[in-house]
Amino acid sequence: MSVTDPAGTPVFEFRNVSAYRGGTLVFDGLDLRIEKGENTAILGPNGSGKSTLLKLLSREIYPVHSPGSRMLVYGRDRWNVEELRSGLGMVSNDLQEDYGRYAKGRDVILSGYYSSIDIWPHQCFSPTQLLQADALMRQLGIEGLAERPFGRMSTGQQRRFLLGRALVHTPDALLLDEPTGGLDLSATFQYLDTVRSLMQSGTQLILVTHHLHEIPPEISRVVFLRNGRIVADGDKSTLLDSAGVSGLFGRPVEVIERNGFYQAVPGA
């Protein structure tokens, strides 16, 4: 991946960013900076602004223009969308819901080269790209589904193909949106094992979620987002306690840690 600037430039930086979804002001002066190599979880309840944050980064929506506001990705505020996605691989729930039901598995992977939904006759792929798609399917354990239509896959299988789609450019960072939502226990553990393996190989993870169990041990920083505002930001071991998570979600929660993973159960 060759689009990032020299070391020291953050993956993304929001400075005094305000943004609307429809007619609703979601962010009003948001400041957030995530450094290269900083594995981070952005945690918050539904309605906190997580989806808006994703749409800002993917350029599906744009912030309010003001002289004191900047939204930088790898140090730049203007990007060709395809070039941007080659530096920051994204997998979102919206992408999964919108993806073409009839696209074949291999074509889902290949569509990452054009940031398209399915592939089209005018799109050409080199022998190297075709081999890369096959290699990714083997790596993710989905090579046997290369010809299966996307709409006939399980939720977990779809997630793996979309992850492969995000990985075709070997991005420095992955941005995942609630990656295990809708998966059963086995598929959840399998997906988390895959993500952990990528992180251990040097891929940075930025996770956007409301599920504590999705936060792998390799995550070091947690950002609490509530009502469009950052209410806490710091080390995972400090923030992910019963008092902090209870305050974030607005109800008593007991947080349990085992082997670097966290889980929440109802509090007293």
C-alpha positions, 0 to 999 in steps of 0.5 A: 500500500503506497498512499500513506504519508511518512511516519507520524501522519495519523490514519485520520484526524477530525478537527472541529468536525460537524456533520448532519445525517438528514436534518439531524446534527450528529457531530458538533465540533468533533475532535478525534485523531488515530495514529498509524499502528494504533489499534483502536476500538470506538465503542458506543450505544446505538445512536451515538454517531458510529455510523455517521463516522463511518460514512464520513470516512468513506466519503458517503457524506461530508462534514459542514464546511467551516474555516476552523474545521478539517477532516484529514485521512493520512494527512490529506483532505482530498482523495480519489475514493478508490485511492483512499480505499486502497489505504484504508480497507473498510467493511460495513454493515451497509456494504453487506446489506447493499451488496449484489445478491447474485455476485459470485464469491470470487467476484466479490473479492475482485470487486475490491480492485474497483471499489464496485458492487460486483464486477462489470464487463469493462473491468479488467483483472491482471493474472496477478490480481486473479491469483491474489483473489484466490490466495485471499479465499484460501487464507480466509477459508472460503475457497470452496465458495468461489462460485456461490452467489453472495445471496446464498451465503451465510452471514459469516461467509458474506463477512469473510468475502467482504473482508477479502474484498477490503484486503485486495490492496493490502491496506495498512489499516482495516476499519470494521463495523460491528464485524460479528453482528448476526454471527453464531458463536462458532462463526464469531470466534472464527472471524475474530481469530482471522482478524487477530491473525491480520493484526499480529501480521501488522495490519492496524485495526480500527473497530467501530462497535457496541459489542465488548466481545468484539474487542480483541486483546490486541486493541490497546485504545478505546474511545467512548462515543455517546450522543455524537461526543467523545466522553472518554478516550484512553487505555482499554484496561482503564476504560473497560470497567463496570463503572465506565461501561455502565455510564456509557450505555446508561444502565448497570453493567458488570464487565468481565475480562478473560484472556484479554477479552471482555464481556458485559453482563447485567449489573445489580 
